[in-house]
Amino acid sequence: MNFWDTVRTFFWGDESFPMLVMVLSIFTLLFYFRREERASLINTLGFYFACLLGLFVSGLVFALEFQRAANILHEVFVIGLGVAVIRLWGQLVFRLLLPSVRLTPPRITEDIFVIVAYVAWFMVRLRYAGLDLGSILATSAVITAVIAFAMQDTLGNILGGLALQLDNSIEVGDWIKVDDISGKVVDIRWRSTLVETRNWETVVFPNSQLMKNKFLVLGRRTDEPVQWRRWVWFNVGLDIAPSRVINVVETAILNTDIANVAKNPQPNCVLMDMDNKGYARYALRYWLTDLAPDDPTDGAIRWHIITALQRAGMKLALEEKSIHITKENEKYDEVIHQREVLLRIKTLRRVELFAAMTEAELKSIAERLRYAPFSRGNIITQQGDERSHWLYIIINGEAEVYLTTPEGERRSINVLGKGHFFGEMALLTGAPRRASVIAKTDVECYRLDKEAFEEILLARPSIADEVSHILAVRTAQLDHAVIDIGASSSQRDLSQQRSEILATIKRFFSLNI
């Protein structure tokens, strides 16, 4: 047998080619389906080919008649080939095959099985090399004790990881809090648990630390969906009844769809404390369904609370301080007030409903307008509501007008912007709201109540005849929009509608004209 035949026979056996095909096939599957792990796969394949090269070198050494050295090199690189194959099979089974049947074991399970396979393969190769495993095991007690003592922290982490998995203390996907660090568990390995925080940090907790110390699992409750109760604090003056504050805030939050806020349990507002500084301390408690955007959701809740309190004429309480008011302050406040009134009059002039009114009448209405802000998603008016006889004038933002069909389907009619108004029928006739209006963006409005308009109407009843035509036209437009979207409605003559609306206004305001 010549030199190269001796080399080939020593390093390349009958099983070598099928093994190579198997390794390349597994590598191809994992490389295609596990793109995030391609770097690790390339390293494993590189290690496999390095071991093949080592076997070729051992064949050269054997051909040069250094048989003992060749046999040692051959066993070392065969063990290396086995390690690479076991590694690839572990990834194939635990990261591709099991997840395909909806079984996703934690990473520590894969690590343990792979390590056990490594040890078994190493022991098999030692047995093939002619070593007596019984004598090795019998004389390894002292070595085992020394290794165990030297690796007690590592063994503690391994046992801790096993314990966390066996009793389901935490699972991948759980949100936990350790001291002042909170984040999402993304992996549980044989040595450590990886937690990703909201600040894009990955914190590595040794498993033994989690076993020895207390930690919180956020949002988890037996047989309940994942949701975490949050507290949003605010202060309101003691001069306002707590029942009124609670009703205003709860109504605003419950009637608004806010992202990541659970409907069940419902958010609730509670009076938590009363301070001697002159204010009461409240908390709006809600349940967060996605634990990642905690601060943004808190911020949205705060904005809804602020706008709800402002619409109700309440102010957030600040710490009381002694302030000396001077005449200059009074003059400044009066200037600001007059400027605001002029701005409101200018806004009213753009509303066709008030086009025929005198300057004095517009000023009287402007003085009685109330500032009414709405957060995005707030329901400004609700279809079918018979209680709120208010007119709204938009000064900033956009609002969407929509109808809810008998089948519960929502149909958009119009989008209103700056200068538009709505709610005139409820203000002037007391009719139920024919459509709903929702804040498409953050919206600022002026709100006109029935009592404010009633003074003007009683002083000059002829206004009723002037506005009835405008109401008839807008009613006809709404009827046309209702027909266009397929809802049922009946069209009537414009003059007939005007007469009916005028009669309704007279009855609603008790006018004798």
HELIX and SHEET records of a PDB file:
HELIX    1   1 PHE A    3  PHE A   11  1                                   9    
HELIX    2   2 SER A   16  PHE A   33  1                                  18    
HELIX    3   3 ARG A   35  GLU A   37  5                                   3    
HELIX    4   4 ARG A   38  ALA A   63  1                                  26    
HELIX    5   5 GLN A   67  LEU A   92  1                                  26    
HELIX    6   6 VAL A   93  LEU A   97  3                                   5    
HELIX    7   7 LEU A   98  SER A  100  1                                   3    
HELIX    8   8 ARG A  107  TYR A  128  1                                  22    
HELIX    9   9 LEU A  133  ALA A  138  1                                   6    
HELIX   10  10 ALA A  141  ALA A  150  1                                  10    
HELIX   11  11 GLN A  152  LEU A  166  1                                  15    
HELIX   12  12 ASN A  207  LYS A  212  1                                   6    
HELIX   13  13 PRO A  242  LEU A  254  1                                  13    
HELIX   14  14 ASP A  294  ARG A  311  1                                  18    
HELIX   15  15 LYS A  327  ARG A  349  1                                  23    
HELIX   16  16 GLU A  352  PHE A  354  5                                   3    
HELIX   17  17 GLU A  359  ARG A  368  1                                  10    
HELIX   18  18 GLU A  424  THR A  429  1                                   6    
HELIX   19  19 LYS A  450  ALA A  459  1                                  10    
HELIX   20  20 ILE A  463  ASP A  484  1                                  22    
HELIX   21  21 LEU A  494  PHE A  509  1                                  16    
SHEET    1   A 5 THR A 202  PRO A 206  0                                        
SHEET    2   A 5 SER A 192  THR A 197 -1                                        
SHEET    3   A 5 ILE A 181  ILE A 188 -1                                        
SHEET    4   A 5 TRP A 175  VAL A 178 -1                                        
SHEET    5   A 5 LEU A 216  LEU A 218 -1                                        
SHEET    1   B 3 TRP A 228  GLY A 237  0                                        
SHEET    2   B 3 TYR A 279  LEU A 288 -1                                        
SHEET    3   B 3 ASN A 268  MET A 274 -1                                        
SHEET    1   C 4 ARG A 370  PHE A 374  0                                        
SHEET    2   C 4 VAL A 443  ASP A 449 -1                                        
SHEET    3   C 4 TRP A 390  ASN A 396 -1                                        
SHEET    4   C 4 PHE A 421  PHE A 422 -1                                        
SHEET    1   D 4 ILE A 379  THR A 381  0                                        
SHEET    2   D 4 SER A 436  ALA A 439 -1                                        
SHEET    3   D 4 ALA A 399  THR A 404 -1                                        
SHEET    4   D 4 ARG A 410  LEU A 416 -1                                        
END                                                                             
